[in-house]
Amino acid sequence: MFYGFDPTFIVLIPAILFTVYAQRKVQSAYATYSRVPTKRQIPGSQVARMILDNNGMGHVPIEMISGQLTDNYDPTKDEMHISEGTYNSSSIASVAIAAHESGHAMQDGANYGFLKLRISMVPFVNMVSAISLPVIMVGIAMVAAGQAVGGTIFNVGVLMFAVVVLFHTVTLPVEFDASKRALEQLVALNIVDETEVKGAQKVLSAAAMTYVAALAVSLVTFIRILMIRGSRN
């Protein structure tokens, strides 16, 4: 049993540092390219409409929502939500973000497997992500107290947290594929030129790093849990 400093915390440090780096990368890319207008001056809302219409999804409504970087596509309602910061802006960042969310709509329309899997996992992940760590801690405490049932409770918590790790893993191909579709559509519809697509790619690549960081944190947390459990055997 550890007293004072918990040495297993060390495994979290690289993931935490990477998360901070990823967040700053996103903020930097957005700050830079939100100030660079595209030559065609097509606002984000219209970009989304063009991409959706071009892919037989004219029925999908586009609604403006409050906030910045709150853009999302809701597959359960088949709705596109574009943030205030993107809706009327024709910057490279806004165009890239609108196209990315349109990429998710395209995935939904094409029954993209990883998106369907992610959607099916959401209700269960929302439940277990909040209780998995408390269950794990209760299990460890009961093991430390010499109660055999603690091991079973711990294992249940570990299985719950494993689902969270799997969810973050499934999210990666969903996000990468949406960005790929976005860039292809921006070029195919002549929304951006060759120099502008590089800026859009930088914005989307920076955003993708945040999902990689989320997976890294969940994975090393999972490893740390197993280390803590092993130290108490």
N, C-alpha and C positions, 0 to 999 in steps of 0.2 A: 504494500500500500504506500502511496506517495504522501509525504508530509511537506507542506510548504509549496515549493515550486514543483509544478507538474512537467516533467521532461517531455511528455508526449506532445505538449503544446508546440514544440519546435517544428514538428512536421507541418503545422498550419502556416508557419511564417512565409515560406515561398509563395503559397497560394494567396495569402492575404496581400502580399506585396504585388503579385501579378494582378490581383483585382483592382488595387489602387491605380496601377499603371494603365490597365484597360479603361477604367473610368476616365482618367485624365486624357487618354488617347481619344476617346469619344468626344469629350468636351472640346478638345483642341481641334479635331477635325470638323466638328459642327460649327464652332466659332469661326473657323477659317472660311469654310465653304458656304456658310449661311450669308456671307457678305459678298459672294461672287455670283452675280446674275448669269443666267444662261442667255445665249444669244437670241434664242427664239422667244424668250420671255413667256413661257407657258407656265402658269401657276400650278402648284402641286395638285389641287383638286381636279384640274383639267387633265393633268398627266394621268392621274388615276382613272379618270373617265375614259380617256383614249385607250389605255391599256385594257381595261375591262371590256370595252366595246369591241376592241380588236380580237378579243378571245371569247366572244360569244357570251359575255356576262353583262349585257346591258341592263339586266334586271336588278343588278346589285346597286342599292342606293349608296350615296356618299354623303355623310353627315359631318359637319364641323363640330369638334368637341374642344373644350377648354384645355389650356395647358400647352406645354412645349415638349416635344418628343413623346407625346401620349398617343401617337398614331397607332391604329391597330385594325386588323380585320377580324370580325367575329364570325367564325364558321357555324356557330350554333344558330345565328340569326341571319346569316348571309348578308352582313352589313359591313360597309367600310367606314371607319371613323378617322377623319383627318384633323389633326390638331390646328389650333389657331395659328401657330407659328409656321405651319406648312401650307395651309389651305390656299391662301392668296399670294404666297411667295413663289417666285420663279427662280430662286437661288439653286445652285447645284445641289446643296444639302437637301433642300425641300423636295426637289425633283427626285433625288435618289430615295428619300424616305417614302414618298408617295408610291414610287415604282416598286419598292420592296414590299409594302403592304399589298399592292396589287399582285405581286408574286405569290403571296399567300392565298389570295383569292383564286389565282390560276391553279394552284396546287389543289385547292378544294374542288374546283371544277373538273380537274383531271383525276380526282380520287387518289391523290398522291398517298402512298402507303404510310410513310412516316408521319405525315400530318394526321391521318386517320388514327394511327396508334396514339399519337400525342393527345388528341382530343379525347379519346376513350380513357386515357389515364388521368385526366385533369381532376375529375371529382374525387377519386381515391387519393391522389397526391395531395390535394387541398386538405384532406382530412388527416392523413398520416404525417405530413410535414410538420404539423403543429404539435403532434403528440409523440412522435417517435423518440426524440431525445429524452423527454421526461420519462417515458416507459423504460428506456435504456438505463437511465440514472437510478430509477427505482429498482430495477433488476440488479444492478451493481451493488446498491446499498443492501439489498436482501442477501446477496451472495456474501458480502462482507460480514453480515450478521449471522452467517451460518445457516441461512434458510435455503434449502435445496430448490424450492420453487423459483427462487430468484434467477437461476440460470435459464429457466424456461421463459420467464418474463423478459429477460435480457435478449434472448434469441428472437422473440416476437418483435421487440423494438428494432433489432438489427434488420430483420426482414422488411419492416416498414421503411427504414431508412434506405435500404437497398433499392426500394421502388423509387425513392426520390432521386437517387443517383442514376437509375435507369431513365427516369424522366428527363434529366438534364442531358443524358447521352443521346436520347432520341431527338431532343430539341436541336442539336447541332446540325444534322443533315437537313432538317426543316428550314433552318435559318439560312444555311449556305445555299440551298437550292433556290430559296426565294430571292436571294440576292443575284444569283446567276440568271434567273428568269428576268429579274428587273433590268439588269444591264443589257440583256439581249433585246428587250422590248424598247428600251431607251434609244438604242441604235437603230433597230428595225423601223421605228416610227419617226426617226429623224428628230427626236426631241432634244438630243444633245449631239455635239460634234465630237471628233476624236479627242480633242484636248479636254473637253468637259467630262467625257466618260471616265477619264482617269481620276478626276476629282470625285466623281460619284463613287467610283470603286474604292477610293480611300475612305470615304464616309462609311460605306457599307462594311468594309474590312475592319474598321475600328469598332463598329457596332458589334460585329461578329465576335470580336475578342472578349466582349463582356459575357457572352454565352460560354465561351471556352473557360473563362475565369470561374463562372458559376459551377461548371462541371468539376473543375479542379478543386474548388473549395469543398464541394460535397464529397468528392472522392477521398481527399486527404482526411476529411472529418470521419469518414467511414473507416479509414485505416487507423486513425487515432482511437476510435471506439474499440476496435479489436485489440489494439495495444493495451488500452486501459483494462479491458476484460482479461487479457492474458496475464497482466501484472498482478491480478487478484486471485489467480488460480494457485 
